[in-house]
Amino acid sequence: MEYTISISDVSKLTGFTQRQLRGFHARGYTLTPYLVTCGSISYRRYAKKHLENLKLFKGFLDEGFTLSVASQKAFESQGKEEK
C-alpha cells in the first residue's frame, strides 16, 4: 500500500489552506486525492504524486499564472495530460 498523508499535513507542507485544497480538487485544478471512506465520511489522502503536483501548481501560481494555466503547466510538468 502506498504511503499517504492527511489534508492537514499537505496544508502545512504546501502553504495552501485545507479549504483551498478542497476547492482546487473540486474544480479539477489538481490531481484527485485518494478518498478513504469511513462510515458516511470520506477523507482525502495524498500520496507523493499528489504532493508533487501541488508543489508545481503552487510554484506556477507564485510566478503569477492564473489557476487554470498553473494547473495545465503542473500537469504538463508531470507528464500527465489528463487530470
C-alpha positions, 0 to 999 in steps of 0.5 A: 500500500502506498504511503499517504498523508492527511489534508492537514499535513499537505496544508502545512507542507504546501502553504495552501489552506485545507479549504483551498485544497478542497476547492482546487480538487473540486474544480479539477485544478489538481490531481484527485486525492485518494478518498478513504471512506469511513462510515458516511465520511470520506477523507482525502489522502495524498500520496507523493504524486499528489504532493508533487503536483501541488508543489508545481501548481503552487510554484506556477501560481507564485510566478503569477499564472492564473489557476487554470494555466498553473494547473495545465503547466503542473500537469504538463510538468508531470507528464500527465495530460489528463487530470 
